[in-house]
Amino acid sequence: MLYHIFYPLSSDYSFLNVFRYITFRSAYSGVTALIFSMLMGGVMIRMLRVFQVGEKIRDDGPQSHVVKSGTPTMGGLLILSTLIMSTLLWADLTNSYIWLALLATFGFGLVGFIDDVMKLKKNKGMTARVKLALQILLSLAVGIYLIYFDPSRSEYATHLYIPFFKEFTPDLGAWYLLLIVVTIVGTSNAVNLTDGLDGLAIGPIIIATITYTLILYLCGHFKFAEYLRIQHIKDAGEIAVFSSAVIGASLGFLWFNSYPAQMFMGDVGSLSLGGLLGTIAVIAKHELLLLLVGGIFVIEALSVIIQVAYFKYTGGKRFFKMAPLHHHFEHSGWAEPKVIVRFWIVAVVLAMISLSTLKLR
């Protein structure tokens, strides 16, 4: 909105030319989302308490978590509302990628919202089958648009770009749509599994989003893309304004979600954040890099898969003391804040390695 109001006036007022630059608008998009989050966070917590939107702790979870019962949940609404408002304020709203990212975020958030409400009213959320079906439909919509309705990507829409390789870009054809669905749905559910400790999921989300903000900016800049020999994606740089809003909104939420948490994000937050992270990875055509950038989420999801498979194979034995992996470390004697910070450290290291692949080709 601000871009469309002030940039046309730059011919008369030269100082307004700053609205032309993605870096300027990205910075203030993040700052705006952070300020909105800080101002609205306390109000959100009070509203959730008034409507008795409290977390229900599972009986089979760690006993140390019992004290968290009743903590306001569905705080993901704070993230969604502030990042959407900030994006609408600072982004170029004629950019189709902005709307694609917003719609994907809103769609996954809506699935999570319905699931959270059902848990509160019926003490049971959506069935896994229904939730998965809705996530697949949303991911298909994103993939179909990018492959078949985005003319700027027609030459490389189904090509897979592999980290460390600059010439090997296989054309997957229709199979690329399956890759998009797996990427977005997998990331959404992996973030959801990681959201089990105060601030555990939001920290790696911030780190991963910062990484992809830089990647998107480089992909959208012709000279930088040419220098790094990565695919130049026209107009993709504008997504940095959106992802910066995600960072700001997430930082604001972390203020209230850090240990001991004053509110939890709920499925409305974890599913939407995972969905948007997968979506921007697909837009940037760095889907495989998400395995490294979002390594924490991958490890957490794998720990659940391994635990379930081993339990069935051995007839009741457990590979980990408890899954997802963060609970295993809790049962091993690590204090909750120690688990959280150490997972963040791993996320930072993985992000640094991921960025190095842009040059190591």
Salt bridges, closest charged atoms under 4 A:
ASP60 OD1 - ARG58 NE 2.87
ASP92 OD1 - HIS4 NE2 3.60
ASP115 OD2 - LYS119 NZ 3.43
ASP115 OD2 - LYS131 NZ 2.90
ASP171 OD2 - HIS159 NE2 3.83
ASP198 OD1 - LYS68 NZ 3.01
GLU238 OE2 - ARG25 NH1 2.49
ASP267 OD2 - LYS119 NZ 3.08
ASP267 OD2 - LYS131 NZ 3.42
GLU300 OE2 - HIS326 ND1 2.43
GLU330 OE2 - HIS65 NE2 2.94
GLU330 OE1 - HIS327 ND1 2.94
GLU336 OE2 - LYS68 NZ 2.60
